[in-house]
Amino acid sequence: MVTDKITAYPRKKLFIEVLTQDVRAKSCILDLIDNSVDSYIRNKIQDKREIELIISENEFEIFDTCGGINKEFLKTNVFRFGAENLNREDPTLGMYGIGMKRSIFKIGNNITLETDDGKDYSLMELDVKQWEDKNEQDWDIPFETDNTTLNGTLPYTRIKITNLHKDISEKFSLVTFQNDITATLKRTYCLIIKDQISFKLNKIELEPDKLIVPYDKDYSPSVHIEDYQNINIHIICFLDPSKGTRLKDAVNTIGWNIFCNNRLILANDITPVTGWIGGTDKSLLPKYHTIFNEFRGIVFLKSNNPFNLPLNTSKDNLNIEDKNYHYILNKMIITARPVIDYLTKKYNSEKEEEDAIEDAIEQNIDLTYNPSETKQANEITQPSTFNAPPQKSTKKDLLARISYTQKKDLVDKVKTFFEVSSNKEVGEKTFEYFIEREDIENE
């Protein structure tokens, strides 16, 4: 009996195609940015650094000054498929060790990675097609290394991809895609851009979206803070009087916005994933309706081990099968419930006053609560109970509907008398006539 071996190496081409099949181009860009942000955090950098992106139909480039990549780590881990079991001590987002590889293979065929961590300079140039055609058992990628060349400049990493795949090249050339990426970066990294890293896209520096919460002596949001299973949970629910009229792309314009380790995962969500399921069960939120357009919910989840966070692999939604998901969702619903109940009650009372509301609009009577003070969401550090905004004056105090019925021929004669054309004007003119004749003071 002769012992032999059965070849079980995956074919590189198939492996790459499976790896990149379901990932979107935008998610790839965010994954590469996440690596830069994670480098900033792991290197415990305190001063502000930068991430610059170039996106065009001919090339993609990301450059950061977030610490560089250690030569040994580059050699043994960066291009390994699957993350090493690291002792995680920082609130990063890298989890499975596939994000960077999946992203660069998705974007194009010719890849250059250049990095200097202040000790060593390393350069890797990869032609994916040639690497695919090599011996199937040879998965190694050559790279060059030398002593650092920084000469006082900041440690950096640069990834440049050319010979883009056709569909990626076409997408990167579109103005709509460029605008979408700009809006996505401004909201996804709004907390990071503000405090830690400046972002540039095609030479233009980006300003972060703001997370503003009304918070003054007359109004307080519903705030819940706790630690659970090595996750810091911070939930803020409040009313935004703009009623979702700002840009839909901006963060915090409707529903729930969920951050994991300061990176936006889910924006403006009004789906069952965040509890909008409907029914009469108070442990759930009602099915979303326009009467809840003023509701805002912001959730900050932080953990030094990203596997504790209820993330999906693309980091663009929650994993509803995660062991911590339902606990966090329950706390979200409990925190939101006072705000939702307030809006429901407000809607039910206003249904009886729809005509009065229309009159208020016509007469330019402002019934909206405008807070005198605001706070940044991440600056709210203490729990609080929801305190509803004060009403300026109720609609009933300001306006009242008068309704009565008379014979049509008489109403038509009054129209002729006052030279008006509508029944509504008849009512207004007869009321004004009575006030004037009886000399009733109009305050």
C-alpha positions as CSV (number, residue, x, y, z in Angstrom):
1,M,0.0,0.0,0.0
2,V,1.4,3.4,-1.1
3,T,0.6,6.5,0.8
4,D,0.0,9.6,-1.3
5,K,-1.6,13.1,-0.9
6,I,-4.8,14.5,-2.4
7,T,-4.4,18.2,-3.5
8,A,-6.7,20.4,-1.4
9,Y,-5.3,23.8,-2.1
10,P,-8.1,26.2,-3.3
11,R,-7.6,27.6,-6.8
12,K,-6.6,31.3,-6.3
13,K,-9.0,32.5,-9.1
14,L,-12.0,30.8,-7.5
15,F,-11.0,31.9,-4.0
16,I,-10.8,35.5,-5.1
17,E,-14.1,35.4,-7.0
18,V,-15.9,33.9,-4.1
19,L,-14.3,36.3,-1.7
20,T,-15.3,39.4,-3.7
21,Q,-18.6,38.2,-5.2
22,D,-21.1,39.8,-2.7
23,V,-19.2,42.9,-1.5
24,R,-20.0,46.4,-2.8
25,A,-17.4,48.8,-4.1
26,K,-18.4,51.3,-1.4
27,S,-18.0,48.8,1.3
28,C,-14.5,48.0,0.0
29,I,-13.5,51.7,0.3
30,L,-14.8,51.8,3.9
31,D,-13.0,48.6,4.8
32,L,-9.7,50.1,3.6
33,I,-10.4,53.3,5.6
34,D,-11.2,51.2,8.7
35,N,-7.7,49.6,8.5
36,S,-6.2,53.1,8.6
37,V,-8.4,54.1,11.5
38,D,-7.6,50.9,13.3
39,S,-3.9,51.6,12.8
40,Y,-4.3,55.1,14.4
41,I,-6.0,53.5,17.4
42,R,-3.5,50.5,17.8
43,N,-0.5,52.9,17.6
44,K,-2.1,55.0,20.3
45,I,-1.6,58.2,18.3
46,Q,-2.7,61.3,20.2
47,D,-2.3,64.1,17.6
48,K,-4.5,64.6,14.5
49,R,-3.4,62.6,11.4
50,E,-4.8,62.3,7.9
51,I,-6.4,59.9,5.4
52,E,-6.4,60.9,1.7
53,L,-8.2,59.1,-1.1
54,I,-8.0,59.4,-4.8
55,I,-10.9,57.8,-6.7
56,S,-11.1,58.0,-10.5
57,E,-11.9,55.7,-13.4
58,N,-8.1,54.9,-13.8
59,E,-6.9,54.5,-10.2
60,F,-7.8,54.2,-6.6
61,E,-5.4,55.3,-3.9
62,I,-5.6,55.6,-0.1
63,F,-2.8,57.2,1.9
64,D,-2.7,57.6,5.6
65,T,-0.3,58.9,8.3
66,C,-1.7,56.6,10.9
67,G,1.5,54.8,12.0
68,G,2.5,52.5,9.1
69,I,2.7,48.7,9.1
70,N,5.4,46.8,11.0
71,K,7.6,44.7,8.7
72,E,7.0,41.4,10.5
73,F,3.3,42.0,10.7
74,L,3.2,42.7,7.0
75,K,5.2,39.6,6.3
76,T,3.1,37.2,8.5
77,N,-0.4,38.7,8.8
78,V,-1.5,41.4,6.5
79,F,-2.1,39.1,3.5
80,R,-3.1,36.0,5.4
81,F,-6.8,35.1,4.9
82,G,-8.2,35.0,8.4
83,A,-7.2,37.0,11.4
84,E,-4.8,35.8,14.1
85,N,-6.2,35.5,17.5
86,L,-4.9,38.7,18.8
87,N,-5.1,40.0,22.4
88,R,-7.4,42.8,21.7
89,E,-7.0,45.8,23.9
90,D,-8.3,48.7,21.8
91,P,-11.7,49.7,20.3
92,T,-10.9,48.8,16.7
93,L,-13.2,47.2,14.0
94,G,-11.0,44.6,12.2
95,M,-12.4,41.2,12.9
96,Y,-12.0,38.4,10.3
97,G,-8.8,39.3,8.5
98,I,-10.5,39.5,5.1
99,G,-11.4,43.1,4.6
100,M,-8.3,44.5,3.0
101,K,-7.7,41.5,0.8
102,R,-11.3,41.4,-0.3
103,S,-11.3,45.1,-1.1
104,I,-8.1,45.4,-3.2
105,F,-9.0,42.2,-5.2
106,K,-12.5,43.6,-5.8
107,I,-11.1,47.0,-7.1
108,G,-8.3,46.1,-9.5
109,N,-5.5,43.9,-10.8
110,N,-2.3,45.9,-10.1
111,I,-1.7,46.7,-6.4
112,T,1.1,48.6,-4.8
113,L,1.5,48.7,-1.0
114,E,4.1,51.1,0.4
115,T,4.6,51.6,4.1
116,D,7.1,53.0,6.6
117,D,6.5,52.6,10.4
118,G,9.6,54.6,11.4
119,K,11.8,51.5,11.7
120,D,11.4,49.8,8.3
121,Y,10.4,50.7,4.8
122,S,8.4,48.0,2.9
123,L,7.2,47.9,-0.7
124,M,4.9,45.2,-2.2
125,E,3.9,45.2,-5.9
126,L,1.4,42.6,-6.9
127,D,0.0,41.7,-10.4
128,V,-3.0,39.7,-9.4
129,K,-3.3,37.9,-12.7
130,Q,0.3,36.8,-12.6
131,W,-0.1,35.7,-9.0
132,E,-3.2,33.7,-9.9
133,D,-1.3,31.9,-12.7
134,K,1.6,30.9,-10.4
135,N,1.9,27.4,-8.8
136,E,-1.4,26.9,-7.0
137,Q,0.5,25.8,-3.9
138,D,2.5,29.0,-3.9
139,W,0.5,31.7,-2.2
140,D,3.5,33.8,-1.1
141,I,3.8,37.4,-2.2
142,P,7.3,38.9,-2.5
143,F,8.1,42.3,-1.1
144,E,11.1,44.5,-0.6
145,T,12.2,46.0,2.7
146,D,14.9,48.5,3.9
147,N,15.6,50.8,6.8
148,T,13.2,53.6,7.3
149,T,13.3,56.5,4.9
150,L,11.1,58.9,6.9
151,N,13.7,61.5,7.7
152,G,11.4,63.2,10.2
153,T,8.1,62.8,8.3
154,L,5.2,60.8,9.8
155,P,4.9,57.0,9.5
156,Y,2.5,56.2,6.6
157,T,0.9,53.6,4.5
158,R,-0.1,54.0,0.8
159,I,-2.1,51.5,-1.2
160,K,-2.5,52.3,-4.9
161,I,-4.6,50.2,-7.3
162,T,-4.5,50.5,-11.1
163,N,-5.8,48.5,-14.0
164,L,-9.2,48.6,-12.3
165,H,-11.9,46.1,-13.1
166,K,-14.2,47.4,-15.8
167,D,-17.3,47.6,-13.6
168,I,-15.3,49.4,-10.9
169,S,-13.8,51.8,-13.3
170,E,-17.2,52.7,-14.7
171,K,-18.6,53.2,-11.2
172,F,-15.7,55.3,-10.0
173,S,-16.0,57.6,-13.0
174,L,-19.6,58.6,-12.1
175,V,-20.4,61.9,-10.4
176,T,-23.2,60.3,-8.6
177,F,-20.9,57.7,-7.1
178,Q,-18.3,60.4,-6.1
179,N,-21.1,62.4,-4.4
180,D,-22.4,59.2,-2.7
181,I,-18.9,58.4,-1.3
182,T,-18.4,62.0,-0.1
183,A,-21.7,61.9,1.8
184,T,-21.0,58.4,3.2
185,L,-17.6,59.4,4.5
186,K,-18.9,62.5,6.2
187,R,-21.5,60.6,8.1
188,T,-19.8,57.2,8.7
189,Y,-16.7,58.8,10.2
190,C,-18.3,62.0,11.6
191,L,-16.9,61.3,15.2
192,I,-13.5,60.4,13.9
193,I,-13.1,63.3,11.5
194,K,-14.1,65.7,14.3
195,D,-11.5,64.6,16.8
196,Q,-8.8,62.4,15.4
197,I,-8.2,62.2,11.6
198,S,-8.8,64.7,8.8
199,F,-10.2,63.2,5.5
200,K,-9.5,64.3,2.0
201,L,-11.3,63.0,-1.1
202,N,-9.7,64.0,-4.4
203,K,-7.8,66.8,-2.7
204,I,-10.9,68.2,-1.0
205,E,-11.1,68.2,2.8
206,L,-14.3,66.8,4.2
207,E,-16.4,68.4,7.0
208,P,-18.1,65.9,9.3
209,D,-21.9,65.6,9.7
210,K,-23.0,66.8,13.1
211,L,-24.9,64.9,15.8
212,I,-26.8,67.7,17.5
213,V,-29.2,67.0,20.3
214,P,-31.7,69.6,21.8
215,Y,-30.9,69.9,25.5
216,D,-31.9,72.9,27.6
217,K,-33.6,73.7,30.8
218,D,-37.1,73.0,29.4
219,Y,-36.2,69.8,27.5
220,S,-34.1,66.7,28.1
221,P,-33.7,63.5,25.9
222,S,-34.1,60.0,27.1
223,V,-30.7,58.6,27.8
224,H,-29.6,55.1,28.9
225,I,-26.0,54.2,29.7
226,E,-24.7,50.8,30.9
227,D,-21.9,48.2,30.5
228,Y,-23.0,44.8,29.4
229,Q,-20.8,41.8,28.3
230,N,-17.8,44.1,27.9
231,I,-19.8,46.5,25.7
232,N,-20.4,50.1,26.8
233,I,-24.0,50.9,25.7
234,H,-25.0,54.5,25.3
235,I,-28.5,55.3,23.9
236,I,-29.9,58.7,23.3
237,C,-33.5,59.3,22.1
238,F,-34.9,62.7,21.4
239,L,-37.1,64.9,19.2
240,D,-35.8,66.9,16.3
241,P,-38.3,69.7,15.3
242,S,-36.9,69.7,11.7
243,K,-39.0,66.5,11.2
244,G,-36.6,64.9,8.8
245,T,-36.5,67.8,6.3
246,R,-32.7,67.8,6.1
247,L,-30.7,65.9,3.5
248,K,-31.6,62.2,3.6
249,D,-27.9,61.3,3.1
250,A,-26.8,63.1,6.3
251,V,-26.5,61.2,9.5
252,N,-29.3,61.5,12.1
253,T,-32.1,62.7,9.8
254,I,-34.6,60.0,10.7
255,G,-35.0,56.9,12.9
256,W,-32.0,55.2,14.5
257,N,-28.3,55.8,13.9
258,I,-25.9,53.2,15.4
259,F,-22.2,53.6,15.9
260,C,-19.8,50.8,16.8
261,N,-16.4,52.0,18.1
262,N,-17.2,55.5,16.8
263,R,-17.9,54.2,13.2
264,L,-21.4,54.6,11.9
265,I,-22.8,51.1,11.1
266,L,-26.5,51.8,10.5
267,A,-27.9,55.2,9.4
268,N,-31.4,56.6,9.5
269,D,-32.9,53.1,10.1
270,I,-36.7,52.6,10.4
271,T,-36.8,48.9,9.8
272,P,-37.6,45.9,12.0
273,V,-33.9,45.5,12.6
274,T,-34.1,48.4,15.0
275,G,-37.5,47.4,16.5
276,W,-40.0,49.0,14.1
277,I,-42.1,45.9,13.9
278,G,-45.6,47.1,14.7
279,G,-48.5,45.5,16.6
280,T,-49.7,46.2,20.1
281,D,-46.8,44.7,22.0
282,K,-45.2,47.5,24.0
283,S,-41.9,45.6,24.0
284,L,-41.6,46.5,20.3
285,L,-41.8,49.8,18.5
286,P,-44.8,50.5,16.2
287,K,-44.4,50.1,12.5
288,Y,-42.8,53.3,11.3
289,H,-45.2,56.1,10.3
290,T,-44.7,59.7,9.4
291,I,-46.0,60.8,12.8
292,F,-42.6,59.6,14.1
293,N,-40.6,61.9,11.8
294,E,-39.4,63.9,14.8
295,F,-38.0,60.8,16.5
296,R,-34.2,60.5,16.6
297,G,-32.2,57.6,18.2
298,I,-28.4,57.5,18.5
299,V,-26.7,54.4,19.8
300,F,-23.0,54.3,20.7
301,L,-21.6,50.8,21.2
302,K,-17.9,50.4,22.3
303,S,-15.8,47.4,23.0
304,N,-12.1,46.5,22.9
305,N,-13.2,43.3,21.3
306,P,-15.2,43.9,18.1
307,F,-16.5,40.3,18.2
308,N,-18.7,41.5,21.1
309,L,-20.5,44.0,18.9
310,P,-23.6,42.9,16.9
311,L,-22.0,43.6,13.5
312,N,-22.4,41.8,10.1
313,T,-19.2,41.1,8.2
314,S,-19.6,44.1,5.8
315,K,-20.1,46.4,8.8
316,D,-23.1,48.0,7.2
317,N,-25.9,46.5,9.3
318,L,-26.6,44.7,12.6
319,N,-26.3,40.9,12.9
320,I,-29.6,39.9,14.3
321,E,-28.2,36.5,15.2
322,D,-25.5,37.9,17.4
323,K,-25.7,36.9,21.1
324,N,-25.9,40.5,22.3
325,Y,-28.2,41.9,19.6
326,H,-31.6,41.3,21.4
327,Y,-30.4,42.6,24.7
328,I,-29.2,45.9,23.1
329,L,-32.4,46.1,21.0
330,N,-34.5,45.8,24.1
331,K,-32.7,48.6,25.8
332,M,-33.1,50.8,22.7
333,I,-36.9,50.2,22.7
334,I,-37.2,50.9,26.4
335,T,-35.2,54.2,26.0
336,A,-37.3,55.2,22.9
337,R,-40.7,54.3,24.4
338,P,-41.3,57.7,26.2
339,V,-40.5,59.6,23.0
340,I,-42.7,57.3,20.9
341,D,-45.6,57.5,23.3
342,Y,-45.3,61.3,23.4
343,L,-45.5,61.5,19.6
344,T,-48.4,59.1,19.5
345,K,-50.4,61.1,22.0
346,K,-49.5,64.3,20.2
347,Y,-50.7,62.9,16.9
348,N,-54.0,61.7,18.4
349,S,-54.7,65.1,19.9
350,E,-53.8,66.9,16.7
351,K,-56.1,64.8,14.5
352,E,-59.0,66.7,16.0
353,E,-57.3,70.0,15.2
354,E,-56.2,69.5,11.6
355,D,-58.2,72.5,10.3
356,A,-56.7,74.7,13.1
357,I,-53.2,73.6,12.1
358,E,-53.9,74.6,8.5
359,D,-55.0,78.0,9.7
360,A,-51.9,78.3,11.8
361,I,-49.8,77.7,8.8
362,E,-51.7,80.2,6.7
363,Q,-51.4,82.9,9.4
364,N,-47.7,82.1,9.9
365,I,-48.2,81.2,13.5
366,D,-45.1,79.2,14.6
367,L,-46.1,76.3,16.8
368,T,-42.7,74.5,16.7
369,Y,-40.5,74.1,19.8
370,N,-37.1,75.5,19.0
371,P,-34.6,74.6,21.7
372,S,-32.4,77.4,23.1
373,E,-29.4,75.1,23.6
374,T,-28.0,71.9,22.0
375,K,-25.2,69.4,22.7
376,Q,-23.1,67.1,20.6
377,A,-24.5,63.6,21.1
378,N,-21.1,62.1,22.2
379,E,-20.8,64.9,24.8
380,I,-23.9,63.6,26.7
381,T,-22.4,61.4,29.4
382,Q,-25.1,61.1,32.0
383,P,-28.4,59.2,31.9
384,S,-31.6,61.3,31.8
385,T,-35.3,60.9,31.7
386,F,-37.3,62.2,28.7
387,N,-38.8,65.6,29.4
388,A,-41.2,66.6,26.6
389,P,-40.6,70.0,25.0
390,P,-42.9,72.8,26.2
391,Q,-45.8,73.8,24.0
392,K,-45.7,77.5,23.1
393,S,-49.5,77.6,23.2
394,T,-51.8,74.7,22.2
395,K,-53.5,74.9,18.9
396,K,-56.8,75.2,20.8
397,D,-55.6,78.2,22.7
398,L,-54.6,80.0,19.6
399,L,-57.2,79.0,17.1
400,A,-60.7,77.5,17.1
401,R,-62.8,76.1,14.3
402,I,-66.3,77.5,13.8
403,S,-68.6,75.2,11.8
404,Y,-72.3,75.7,10.9
405,T,-74.7,74.9,8.1
406,Q,-77.2,77.3,6.4
407,K,-79.4,77.3,3.3
408,K,-77.4,77.6,0.2
409,D,-79.4,80.5,-1.3
410,L,-78.8,82.5,1.8
411,V,-75.1,81.7,1.8
412,D,-74.9,82.8,-1.9
413,K,-76.5,86.1,-1.0
414,V,-74.0,86.7,1.7
415,K,-71.2,85.9,-0.8
416,T,-72.6,88.6,-3.1
417,F,-72.9,91.1,-0.2
418,F,-69.2,90.6,0.9
419,E,-68.0,90.0,-2.7
420,V,-66.3,86.7,-1.8
421,S,-66.4,83.3,-3.5
422,S,-66.0,80.6,-0.9
423,N,-68.0,79.4,2.1
424,K,-64.9,79.8,4.3
425,E,-64.7,83.4,3.4
426,V,-68.4,83.8,4.3
427,G,-67.7,82.5,7.7
428,E,-64.7,84.8,8.2
429,K,-66.5,87.9,7.0
430,T,-69.6,87.3,9.0
431,F,-67.5,86.8,12.1
432,E,-65.5,89.9,11.5
433,Y,-68.8,91.8,10.8
434,F,-70.1,90.7,14.2
435,I,-66.9,91.6,16.0
436,E,-66.9,95.1,14.5
437,R,-70.7,95.8,15.0
438,E,-70.5,94.7,18.7
439,D,-67.2,96.4,19.3
440,I,-65.5,93.3,20.7
441,E,-61.9,94.0,21.4
442,N,-59.4,91.8,19.3
443,E,-56.3,91.4,21.5
